[in-house]
């Protein structure tokens, strides 16, 4: 694996910490052969370092370099379809902070690093450790480093933050527990190192006061230049218009999976911003096993990773309005027709993210 230096970068000889001996100063554009990533001293909210393949045991802080090649990588087909390998040659989401609001993140996952000093949990005695697997799966899709040969992460250079809102994949009592969305989002709003809040959850909430709390938190986060990306929800019926939250609140980007008769459908309503492939997506579970799963949750994590790549491309000069406008320009209304056994065909025009338009953005083609 090779990295390219993006700003003046000290070589640290012997370990991933600034207390180690300083070696050569590497300049922007320098290319370095590395063996992978390790966790070390945290700088600017990023504790991921690259370990060089030399005899001196050299290390380089990842905030000053980005991955530039993927030789031998085991790409998933959806990555190829989205032109991600070509985009990764220039952008990896380096320096972009992504908070994953979910069931936590499991320790010991191959190539998965997250900030272990800054995180949100919903209770005083709650551990950040993921026991359900959903949070680990989604976090890996957003920002796995991709150095082991299994390509999972969309933004392998991003900085991950964990926000744990539940031990299980659903709330035990939705009306009581749903205010955790607001608490987690408000926590993210106060963290200057976080740019994207990725919420691969969707809940049916009827309590107006709870919805108001969540909306206020979203508005607060957007005012602090955070991008809120949410799952629109899943259904076993094509054409389900039910509204799930937080996606169906203002100032969110609602993401659904591409309709798939074998693997499920997105809910369809006015809050659906885009659909992207969410079928049979491979990622890591809490046991460090590479498994496949389907749903709008995973389409949401993939979209959050794409937005991280976009923010790096935009040199961190962005706003919620700019991101939504550019995403809208990458979608195209596409007719999906599904015929279920015993029922007449159902047809809906959905905003499909088009790979060629995504690539145009990174190639500066208007």
Secondary structure, 3 states (H helix, E strand, C coil): CEEEECCCEEEEECCCCCCCEEEEEECCCCEEEEEEEEEEEEECCEEEEEEECCCCCEEEEHHHEEECCCCCCECCHHHHHCCHHHHHCCCCCCCCEEEEEECCCCCCCCCCCECCCCCEECCCCCCCCCCCCHHHHHHHHHHCCCCCCECCCCCCCCEEEEEECCCCCCCCCHHHHCHHHHHHHHHHHCCCCCCEEEECCCECCCCHHHHHHHHHHHHHHHHCCCEEEEECCEECCCCCCCCCECCCCCCCEEEEECCECCCEEECCCCCEEEEECCCCEEEECCCCCEEEECCHHHHHHHHHHHHHHHHHHCCCCCCHHHHHHHHHHCEEEEEEEECCCCCCCEEEEEEEECHHHHHHHHCCCC
